[in-house]
Amino acid sequence: MNFLKILKKSVIDSQLYVSLTGTLFAVFFMEEQNTFRYPTMFLIFITYFSGYLYTKYQKTKHFFKIVLLNIIAGIICAFLIIHNHNEIRLIKWFVIVVLGLLYNSFFLDLYIRKIPLLKVFYVGLVWGLMNCWLTLPEFNFPIFFISFFFITALVLPFDIRDMKVDTVKTFPTIIGVQNTKYIAYLLIFVSNILSACYLDLNYSVAFFLSSIPTYIFIYFSENERNDAYFSFGVETCSALPFLFLLIMEYF
């Protein structure tokens, strides 16, 4: 039990895990487009990690330390881009970072997280841009919508988890838990149709296989479940396409 508590605190609560799953989700599409490079993978991980730390530690005594850490992370990211890519990718990365700041910055009069119903779509937007724009020479609409629908669906269970503490209106508080799940099912289904139409066969099969446990995690999402179910179980779903791809290729 102590080991599980240490694991949760050091890996999940530290935002390392969600950053890793987001990075593996991006790697899946980079592999499909044959654009995988280690500097890009590190760039994505650092961006996710610093961004989620910034979001988590809003209005805490650690905030200014996190800001300092983010500045250092930003310098490292800029170095990775300049050294390995070009100024166009630097601009793309900067735009995505600004979008992340607009999501949850308490010093702004109005930020995205305060706007009812918008949060789930905004997270899908940012993750979609990471996969279809930052890592590719040109904007890839199929990859954007596959990512957008899939990630938006995965954010909805977190709204179910937080429905009793959220201060803004979310889908579960407006239409109920079951109808929120139906929306998530539909979004996963649409992302699967798009993946079957636009991704190479192995990748579309891996994406389909990943959707099966994703449906199960959404189905059993309830407000009463502990946080680990969402922050580990549901969060893992975004890494499943890459993990299933590995299984198919090497086993």
C-alpha positions as CSV (number, residue, x, y, z in Angstrom):
1,M,0.0,0.0,0.0
2,N,2.8,2.4,0.9
3,F,4.4,1.6,-2.5
4,L,1.2,2.5,-4.3
5,K,1.0,5.8,-2.4
6,I,4.6,6.6,-3.3
7,L,3.9,5.7,-6.9
8,K,0.9,7.9,-7.1
9,K,2.6,10.9,-5.4
10,S,5.9,10.6,-7.4
11,V,4.5,9.7,-10.8
12,I,0.8,10.5,-11.1
13,D,0.4,13.5,-8.9
14,S,3.7,15.0,-10.2
15,Q,2.2,15.2,-13.7
16,L,4.9,12.9,-15.1
17,Y,2.4,10.3,-16.0
18,V,0.0,12.5,-18.0
19,S,2.9,14.1,-19.7
20,L,4.2,10.6,-20.7
21,T,0.9,9.4,-22.0
22,G,0.4,12.6,-24.0
23,T,3.9,12.2,-25.5
24,L,3.2,8.6,-26.5
25,F,0.0,9.7,-28.1
26,A,2.0,12.1,-30.2
27,V,4.6,9.5,-31.0
28,F,1.9,7.2,-32.4
29,F,1.1,9.8,-35.0
30,M,4.7,10.7,-35.7
31,E,5.4,7.1,-36.4
32,E,2.4,6.9,-38.7
33,Q,3.6,10.0,-40.6
34,N,7.3,8.8,-40.5
35,T,8.4,12.0,-38.8
36,F,9.5,10.6,-35.4
37,R,12.6,12.2,-34.0
38,Y,13.9,12.0,-30.4
39,P,14.3,15.8,-30.0
40,T,10.7,16.3,-31.0
41,M,9.6,13.7,-28.5
42,F,11.6,15.4,-25.7
43,L,10.1,18.8,-26.8
44,I,6.6,17.4,-26.5
45,F,7.2,15.8,-23.1
46,I,8.8,18.9,-21.6
47,T,6.0,21.1,-23.0
48,Y,3.3,18.9,-21.5
49,F,5.1,18.5,-18.2
50,S,5.7,22.2,-17.6
51,G,2.2,23.1,-18.8
52,Y,0.5,20.6,-16.5
53,L,2.6,21.7,-13.5
54,Y,1.7,25.3,-14.3
55,T,-2.0,24.4,-14.3
56,K,-1.9,22.3,-11.1
57,Y,-0.1,24.8,-9.0
58,Q,-2.2,27.9,-9.7
59,K,-2.9,29.9,-6.5
60,T,-0.4,27.9,-4.4
61,K,2.7,28.8,-2.5
62,H,4.8,26.9,-5.1
63,F,3.5,28.9,-8.1
64,F,6.5,31.2,-8.5
65,K,8.9,28.2,-8.3
66,I,6.8,26.6,-11.0
67,V,7.0,29.7,-13.1
68,L,10.8,29.7,-12.8
69,L,10.8,26.0,-13.8
70,N,8.7,26.8,-16.8
71,I,11.1,29.5,-17.9
72,I,13.9,27.0,-17.7
73,A,11.8,24.5,-19.6
74,G,11.0,27.1,-22.2
75,I,14.7,27.8,-22.8
76,I,15.4,24.1,-23.2
77,C,12.5,23.7,-25.6
78,A,13.6,26.7,-27.7
79,F,17.1,25.3,-27.8
80,L,15.8,21.9,-29.0
81,I,13.7,23.5,-31.7
82,I,16.5,25.9,-32.9
83,H,19.1,23.2,-32.8
84,N,17.1,20.5,-34.5
85,H,14.3,22.2,-36.5
86,N,13.6,25.7,-37.8
87,E,12.0,29.0,-36.8
88,I,8.6,27.9,-38.2
89,R,8.4,25.1,-35.6
90,L,9.4,27.6,-32.9
91,I,6.5,29.8,-33.9
92,K,4.1,26.8,-33.8
93,W,5.4,25.8,-30.4
94,F,5.0,29.3,-29.1
95,V,1.4,29.5,-30.3
96,I,0.6,26.2,-28.5
97,V,2.2,27.5,-25.3
98,V,0.2,30.7,-25.4
99,L,-3.0,28.6,-25.9
100,G,-2.0,26.6,-22.8
101,L,-1.5,29.8,-20.8
102,L,-5.0,31.0,-21.8
103,Y,-6.5,27.7,-20.5
104,N,-5.8,28.4,-16.9
105,S,-4.0,31.6,-15.7
106,F,-5.6,33.0,-12.6
107,F,-4.3,36.6,-13.2
108,L,-6.5,36.9,-16.3
109,D,-10.0,38.3,-15.9
110,L,-11.4,35.4,-18.0
111,Y,-9.6,32.2,-18.9
112,I,-10.8,29.1,-20.7
113,R,-11.4,26.9,-17.7
114,K,-13.9,29.5,-16.4
115,I,-16.1,29.2,-19.5
116,P,-18.9,26.6,-19.2
117,L,-18.5,23.5,-21.5
118,L,-15.5,24.8,-23.3
119,K,-12.8,23.1,-21.3
120,V,-13.2,19.6,-22.8
121,F,-13.0,20.9,-26.4
122,Y,-10.1,23.2,-25.6
123,V,-8.0,20.4,-24.2
124,G,-8.8,18.4,-27.3
125,L,-7.8,21.4,-29.5
126,V,-4.4,21.8,-27.8
127,W,-3.5,18.0,-27.9
128,G,-4.7,17.9,-31.5
129,L,-2.4,20.8,-32.5
130,M,0.5,19.0,-30.9
131,N,-0.1,16.0,-33.0
132,C,-1.2,17.4,-36.4
133,W,0.7,20.7,-36.6
134,L,3.7,21.0,-34.3
135,T,5.3,17.7,-35.4
136,L,4.4,17.9,-39.1
137,P,5.5,20.2,-42.0
138,E,1.9,21.0,-42.8
139,F,-1.4,21.0,-40.9
140,N,-2.9,17.5,-41.1
141,F,-6.7,17.7,-40.7
142,P,-7.4,14.0,-40.3
143,I,-4.9,13.6,-37.5
144,F,-6.2,16.8,-35.9
145,F,-9.8,15.5,-35.8
146,I,-8.8,12.0,-34.7
147,S,-6.9,13.5,-31.8
148,F,-9.5,16.1,-31.0
149,F,-12.4,13.7,-30.8
150,F,-10.5,11.1,-28.9
151,I,-9.0,13.4,-26.3
152,T,-12.2,15.4,-25.8
153,A,-13.9,12.0,-25.0
154,L,-11.2,11.3,-22.4
155,V,-11.7,14.7,-20.7
156,L,-15.4,14.0,-20.1
157,P,-14.8,11.3,-17.4
158,F,-12.8,13.9,-15.5
159,D,-15.8,16.2,-15.6
160,I,-17.8,13.3,-14.1
161,R,-15.1,13.0,-11.4
162,D,-15.2,16.7,-10.6
163,M,-18.9,17.4,-11.0
164,K,-19.5,18.0,-7.3
165,V,-16.6,20.4,-6.9
166,D,-16.5,22.3,-10.3
167,T,-17.5,25.9,-10.0
168,V,-18.5,26.2,-13.7
169,K,-21.2,24.3,-15.6
170,T,-19.9,21.1,-17.2
171,F,-21.7,18.4,-19.2
172,P,-22.4,16.0,-16.3
173,T,-23.9,18.8,-14.2
174,I,-26.1,19.9,-17.2
175,I,-27.2,16.7,-19.0
176,G,-26.2,14.1,-16.4
177,V,-23.6,11.4,-16.1
178,Q,-25.1,8.9,-18.5
179,N,-25.7,11.4,-21.3
180,T,-22.1,12.6,-20.9
181,K,-20.9,9.0,-21.4
182,Y,-23.0,8.8,-24.5
183,I,-21.3,11.9,-25.9
184,A,-17.9,10.3,-25.1
185,Y,-18.9,7.0,-26.8
186,L,-19.9,9.0,-29.9
187,L,-16.6,10.9,-30.0
188,I,-14.6,7.7,-29.7
189,F,-16.6,6.2,-32.5
190,V,-16.1,9.1,-34.8
191,S,-12.3,9.1,-34.1
192,N,-12.3,5.4,-35.0
193,I,-14.1,6.0,-38.3
194,L,-11.6,8.7,-39.2
195,S,-8.6,6.6,-38.2
196,A,-9.9,3.7,-40.4
197,C,-10.3,6.1,-43.3
198,Y,-7.0,8.0,-43.1
199,L,-4.4,6.0,-41.1
200,D,-2.4,3.1,-42.4
201,L,-3.9,-0.3,-41.6
202,N,-1.7,-1.2,-38.7
203,Y,-2.2,2.2,-37.1
204,S,-6.0,2.1,-37.5
205,V,-6.2,-1.4,-36.0
206,A,-4.0,-0.3,-33.1
207,F,-6.3,2.7,-32.6
208,F,-9.4,0.5,-32.8
209,L,-8.0,-1.9,-30.2
210,S,-7.2,1.0,-27.9
211,S,-10.8,2.1,-28.1
212,I,-12.1,-1.1,-26.5
213,P,-10.5,-0.4,-23.0
214,T,-11.3,3.2,-23.5
215,Y,-15.0,2.5,-23.8
216,I,-14.7,0.3,-20.7
217,F,-13.1,3.0,-18.6
218,I,-15.7,5.6,-19.7
219,Y,-18.5,3.1,-19.0
220,F,-17.4,2.6,-15.4
221,S,-16.6,6.3,-14.7
222,E,-18.6,7.5,-11.7
223,N,-18.2,10.4,-9.4
224,E,-17.7,8.1,-6.4
225,R,-14.6,6.4,-7.9
226,N,-11.2,7.3,-6.4
227,D,-8.9,9.7,-8.2
228,A,-6.5,6.9,-9.2
229,Y,-9.1,5.4,-11.5
230,F,-9.1,8.6,-13.5
231,S,-5.5,9.9,-13.2
232,F,-4.1,6.5,-13.9
233,G,-6.8,4.4,-15.6
234,V,-8.4,6.9,-17.9
235,E,-5.2,8.8,-18.4
236,T,-3.6,5.6,-19.7
237,C,-6.0,5.4,-22.6
238,S,-4.2,8.1,-24.6
239,A,-1.0,5.9,-24.5
240,L,-2.9,2.8,-25.7
241,P,-2.6,3.4,-29.5
242,F,1.1,3.5,-29.3
243,L,1.3,0.5,-26.9
244,F,-1.0,-1.6,-29.1
245,L,1.1,-0.6,-32.1
246,L,4.2,-1.9,-30.2
247,I,2.5,-5.2,-29.4
248,M,1.4,-5.7,-33.0
249,E,4.9,-5.0,-34.4
250,Y,7.1,-6.8,-32.0
251,F,5.0,-9.6,-30.5
